[in-house]
Amino acid sequence: MKIPAAATSAVISVLFIFSIIIPSLSALGSGTTLAVTDASSATVCGVVAASQTRRIQCYRRGSGGAIVPVYPDVSFSSISGGRSYFCGLRSGNYSLLCWDTTATNATTFESKRLYNNDTVLFENLAVGDSQVCATVVGTGTASCWRAGRSKGSYFSSGSDRFESISSGSGFSCGIMKESFRIRCWGSNVSVADSIEREFRNVSMLSIVAGGSHLCGLNSTGFLVCKGSNSFGQIEVPHQGVAFEYSGLALGDYHTCAIRRSNGSVFCWGGNGDYFNANFTKGVSFEVIVSVSDFVCGLTTRNFSVLCWGPGWSNNGSASDFEVPFLSPILPGPCVQSSCSECGIYPQSQFLCSGFGNICRPKPCGPQVPVIPARPPAVVPLPLPPPPSSRSKTLTTGLLAFAIVGSVGAIAGICTVLYCFWNGVCFGKKKIHNSVQPTITRGGSSNNGGGAVQSNSPPSISLTIKRQGSRIMRRQRSGTSSTKPPDRAEEFTLAELSAATNNFSMENKIGAGSYGIVYRGKLADGREVAIKRGETGTKMKKFQEKESAFESELAFLSRLHHKHLVRLVGFCEEKDERLLVYEYMKNGALYDHLHDKNNVDKNSSVLNSWRMRIKIALDASRGIEYLHNYAVPSIIHRDIKSSNILIDATWTARVSDFGLSLMSPESNLDYRPTKAAGTVGYIDPEYYGLNVLTAKSDVYGLGVVLLELLTGKRAIFKIDETGGAPVSIVDFAVPAIKTGELAKILDPRVAPPEMSEMEAVELVAYTAMHCVNLEGKDRPTMADIVANLERALALCESSSHGSISSGTISIVSE
């Protein structure tokens, strides 16, 4: 399947020319999750709810009516309709697609890409009759494209920045960020100038355009309309209170608004009898949209869509007004936000299928009670009333004191029992528990062990900005804030020598700059990986200087996470320095991708996109823990595929902390005496400027993502028989930018299926941002985890449950 191309410029060619551009008879507006067009046949489209893929579904009115499939079948954040076409902004905000609805005999709606650029993202989609507008995420600057032009944007707001924008017939208007005044532009200059002039001294909170007029709530919460009034469409009814109206839908000759108190719709202007239909009375609506002569609304009760007006109804029966969609429609875009301004819409987790929240619309005002759809909302237990007297307060305080005292006594008893049980009280067992280690730099090594068996389930959440308490986020990342820290045991050299058959070469499983890694079996039956430092004079001096042993021991003694290696213990005897890890049965990711014994194996468990994305997500969660939840936070400094190990259940762990350093305070950079890392993975900014930040780990992870996508080493030769070495970044990034990702994907993995295509593309774009030259341009680990969670969910949408290969069972997280 063809994968959409990404552009390298801020605006790319408009690839479609609508066969008919009919001037100025559309009531249009701003992007939401519902859109309508009224060309030859009225068409209604919506973004589906409660689905991991927030695809678009459309219904075309006409002879009998029909559901029309919309391609591509990928996720969209918002859509907006014009007279003869509608457009959608893809999830991630990097791509803008449009569909022509004029062809009455078409069995599907095929998209044409208007914009595609992963470096300049857009929001606030607003479609007019002949223009498509949007604002740049972050800056608020606006760009517009003519529907009939073959190239580029025909309007750019320059330095003007907008809170929101909306489009009508040949004009668009926006609310300026600083002044909250209205500015308008477009091909219909007279209408644009007239509306801007009429709003000159009015501060606005929201606006919606349609036909040749504009309505919105002013700074005091009252509805104001300006522009053409040929049918009374700007004559706003009496408003008893501020914020009486919320959602708006404007047609050529009518205006409709949602009453905030009960969600009912009231319309005024031309053909008022048609728009104030009896069957809508008592119905609560979340969203309404309109074109020239009909209105559609999304009901609160079950998120179904009703449409009415002279351009829609035929026989006037109630059933004739309900759109027979196959799935409910989202009441608002699913976004990665805590919705702190106006609050979260009820049932957001269900409606967004666990990926993001639906924020209540701005401006905030008294909220309409929402009748639960499915499933029923959970009713919280009532809180006890506050104490009404001093005696109650005292009783409560004494009770709390008694509880705390009891807990302390129990904890003390448990401590004594633990002391006797482990023999620590008698000096039988040494414990290493470094809480505030002094970190020095050391050599890199390939260790073979470490797995933390944790059953705390991480919840799934989308990108790019997760919310919630610190405790909730720790649980989501795979660790528990209440879990007592494991302690590193001290072993004797004789114990470890016996476990490895005197460090025989038969038990060797890896090697690195630190030393050799052996597989061993302790006397109690535990399988372990033992990393033994070199004992030569030269190596000894290096170890004394860099102290990789002390660094790794100090870090791993206090790090506990499902996706980090687990340190079992250590040994310090004379010149010997050994570290003992839990054995990782399935070795290093590097070996699965690049080892000659595995390269030609087409049956490998990792030769599926789902598994590769899962491995990437596992590793990302481990790094995210180091950056965001470890106290103090940690920079790994040597993220690479050989330091990502895989346990018996095919769960990936980050290993090798010999080069790790504690993060600098705040966001200041850190300048160690010498850059350290591995060629091909080391951050160019760190290597060239000696500036170390957490974004240095992000670069290394980006290279690992590219390895997973392409199957290539970080540095490789395109012609294995000769030629100059090539960086995987230089090899892969240009192909991703130009939309030729399919050409560089690892041929050992089957081409992405429909459900996998968007997932692989999302991983590729994430990787491309990770390897940006400057750290400030790279995403955070939280952003990366959110993207990979989304990608994995897309892969799993077609294959629920577990995947098995032989005796291996991989349970979906």
Secondary structure, 3 states (H helix, E strand, C coil): CCCCCCCCCCCCCCCCCCCCCCCCCCCCECCECEEEEECCCEEEEEEECCCCCCCEEEEECCCCCEEECEECCCCEEEEEECCCEEEEEECCCCEEEEEECCCCCCCCEECEEEEECCCCCEEEEEECCCEEEEEECCCCCEEEEECCCCCCCCEECCCCCEEEEEECCCCEEEEECCCCCEEEECCCHHHHHHHHHHCCCCCECCCEEECCEEEEEECCCCEEEEECCCCCCCCCCCCCCCCCEEEEEECCCEEEEEECCCCCEEEEECCHHHHCCHHHCCCCEEEEEECCCCEEEEECCCCCEEEECCCCCCCCCHHHHECCCCCCECCCCEECCCCCCCCECCCHHHHCCCCCEEECCCCCCCCCCCCCCCCCCCCCCCCCCCCCCHHHHHHHHHHHHHHHHHHHHHHHHHHHHHHHHHCHHHCCCCEECCCCCCCCCCCCCCCCECCCCCCCCCCCCCCCCCCCCHHHHHHHCCCCCCCCCCCEEECCHHHHHHHCCCCCHHHEEEECCCEEEEEEECCCCCEEEEEEECCCHHHHHHHHHHCHHHHHHHHHCCCCCCCECCEEEEEEECCEEEEEEEECCCCEHHHHHHCHHHHCCCCCCCCCHHHHHHHHHHHHHHHHHHHHCCCCCEECCCCCHHHEEECCCCCEEECCCCCCEECCCCCCCECCCCCCCCCCCCCHHHHHHCCECCHHHHHHHHHHHHHHHHCCCCEECCCCCCCCCEEHHHHHHHHHHCCCHHHCCCCCCCCCCHHHHHHHHHHHHHHHHHCCCCHHHCCCHHHHHHHHHHHHHHHHCCCCCCEEECCEEECCC
